[in-house]
Amino acid sequence: MKKPNIVILGAGYGGIMTTVKLQKSMGVNDANITLVNKNDYHYQTTWLHENAAGTLHHDRTRIPIKDVVNMSKINFVQDTVTAIKPDEKKVKLENSELSYDILVIGLGFEAATFGIPGLIENAFTIGDINSSRLIREHIEYNFAMYHNEKEKNQARLNIVVGGGGFTGIEFVGELANRIPELCKEYDIDKSLVRIINVEGAPTVLPGFDPQLVEYAMNSLESRGVEFVTGAMLKDCKPDSIVYEKDGKQVEVPTLTTVWAAGVRANSIVEKSGIETNRGKVEVRNDMRAPGYDDIFVIGDCALIMNPENGRPYPPTAQIAIQESYTVAHNVKALAEGHELEGFEAKILGTVASLGHTDAIGVVLNDRKLFGWKATVMKKVIDNRYLLKLGGLGLLLKKGKFNIFY
Amino acid sequence: MKKPNIVILGAGYGGIMTTVKLQKSMGVNDANITLVNKNDYHYQTTWLHENAAGTLHHDRTRIPIKDVVNMSKINFVQDTVTAIKPDEKKVKLENSELSYDILVIGLGFEAATFGIPGLIENAFTIGDINSSRLIREHIEYNFAMYHNEKEKNQARLNIVVGGGGFTGIEFVGELANRIPELCKEYDIDKSLVRIINVEGAPTVLPGFDPQLVEYAMNSLESRGVEFVTGAMLKDCKPDSIVYEKDGKQVEVPTLTTVWAAGVRANSIVEKSGIETNRGKVEVRNDMRAPGYDDIFVIGDCALIMNPENGRPYPPTAQIAIQESYTVAHNVKALAEGHELEGFEAKILGTVASLGHTDAIGVVLNDRKLFGWKATVMKKVIDNRYLLKLGGLGLLLKKGKFNIFY
């Protein structure tokens, strides 16, 4: 094989870790490696809810790509992918076109709105740095407006979060911490503000241990979060949402609906012609797409079944990072004509934060954690990733060390 | 005279200083003194443009009334004045009604829009704490939105300030300091942002020495402020403004128009039936309203001619504070049957800031100041007021001491 063009699309958890691994294992004489990303920074998707609530500045969440990628070894292209042409071995970008010999697709997720009317137009999503800091500003703006109108508009103080999954719960947890500060800033009576979490399932955090779920709900309710479970969002209007529960429709006035109830793979993947299953590529054991020996798929665009329960692994940072080890190994093996290895997930644990001061989690062997121990565990997980991605320097710069806050 | 009811309307510069003076000179057995104010705080109107630009937090600008007024000596009513009935000696509030024997009207200003279409609906004003922090949030919100739209909307980054008087110039000065920070916060190219000052007169800061005006314009232009002088605002639309200059109409797309080109006295005064001149009460030499021996008018509601040039004194904090000495003296004198004194203005100087780092001013005997000396002078003036109002404690809490910032 001639010196191959390796193109990596997306600098999310999977893409950036694959790049960092490859820049260590392959030299400039072994391959031309190109990383394509919309922004000149990587961000920790799992921290975005804190940026959206305003409890953590977004500059803590994002990492300039040049800080972790060696620009003399990797060709970095800041551009947006518009289409993948697997049969032509080409990728179309907004401003140019790339040819590849080996492609890694790590284009992440987009919001899935399940056809609920008005959601695309009127709801916010915690999707990236831009959309998250907009939520922070939007909430502040409405609080600032409140005392500037003769008729007080309660819709400015009601915040509805659609979805009681990971993101939804972690977001309302941060909001519960943030609201008292905002009320002080804008002279608003705290008791007027409502944080309402609407979830379709009979319980929030489906899949989590019921004891931990109860702990989480108690913790959040004691800080003013209201839960409406078993309720389906029916309509998202500019100044209200409508949900249905027990056959009855309820309308809640709000100017702030945050949709955190579903993600799907980037739709570019489905449009590429690569075989997909509900929008994702069910990859082979070596992380390659079916039918294309030169295309790897990683992170939220990839679907891998958990052999233990026959259901897909959830689209988490943990899985994406683990996949990057296999993908980086296999890209090099493919380029050099060696044998590819299979991917095996190891779920080390799952921790959901409930604001800065509380959390719940399950670690190895189903051990349950809650309270400050879980808070510490969450930070340990985040810090380990930074260490893997950029070494001690990055950890010190962006890590979370104040374990009691 | 029986123990008189003295009612002071408004806790602006004039009202609060009159109250503070009276609580020292009159005891609880001499008079019932009532202060009425919409908020439970006084604020420094001359600092609001900094809150609006986001360069100073509004909590620095406002002072809780209980921190300077002795609540065991003064009856404080937090309410909004809706009408004054001078012939019935009554004041109507939103939630109650007060009778007075002696009244002090210090109800301040409201924006004068000169009938320009759309201004009331679409422009912001630097009127109080609420409206000022809303401007800060509005600008931030538009910067946050900028990268969340496919079609970049330049109107989000254009800030138009109507009026090149004191407030307008001081505001664009602060904006010039603030914009680089905001651009960093929201990843916006600084060169895209426009700050446009539109003034009807042939020059900004009319009445100021031409040499100082030129200094000010150069200082601000070098920091990116654009001036359009000799231009009349014709229309303020939700997403643009139209001005006319040299017979031609120009439309500037903007979502942020701040109207700083005119104030008038609170319209409650005109509606009260007291004789007014362009909305203000041309007070007698002892600060009493014509025709009413029991009503004093102070601050922006009062009109006093400068005998030197036959024109009214400008509505400044300096004049209002000086008036409060005469009003406080005369209220006591009237209650006790002594002779009233006449008011005499002493203009000690005028300083206009051009952001944190620059200023221009004229002090005693027409001495011109600019640069850091004027900056220091401005802070000295502000600090002197705090000392007068609340003593050393207040000065230390709210004063401006960092003279080189």
Boltz contact constraints between the chains, C-beta under 6 A:
constraints:
  - contact:
      token1: [A, 130]
      token2: [B, 147]
      max_distance: 6.0
  - contact:
      token1: [A, 130]
      token2: [B, 148]
      max_distance: 6.0
  - contact:
      token1: [A, 133]
      token2: [B, 144]
      max_distance: 6.0
  - contact:
      token1: [A, 134]
      token2: [B, 144]
      max_distance: 6.0
  - contact:
      token1: [A, 134]
      token2: [B, 148]
      max_distance: 6.0
  - contact:
      token1: [A, 137]
      token2: [B, 140]
      max_distance: 6.0
  - contact:
      token1: [A, 137]
      token2: [B, 141]
      max_distance: 6.0
  - contact:
      token1: [A, 137]
      token2: [B, 144]
      max_distance: 6.0
  - contact:
      token1: [A, 140]
      token2: [B, 137]
      max_distance: 6.0
  - contact:
      token1: [A, 141]
      token2: [B, 137]
      max_distance: 6.0
  - contact:
      token1: [A, 141]
      token2: [B, 141]
      max_distance: 6.0
  - contact:
      token1: [A, 144]
      token2: [B, 133]
      max_distance: 6.0
  - contact:
      token1: [A, 144]
      token2: [B, 134]
      max_distance: 6.0
  - contact:
      token1: [A, 144]
      token2: [B, 137]
      max_distance: 6.0
  - contact:
      token1: [A, 147]
      token2: [B, 130]
      max_distance: 6.0
  - contact:
      token1: [A, 148]
      token2: [B, 130]
      max_distance: 6.0
  - contact:
      token1: [A, 148]
      token2: [B, 134]
      max_distance: 6.0
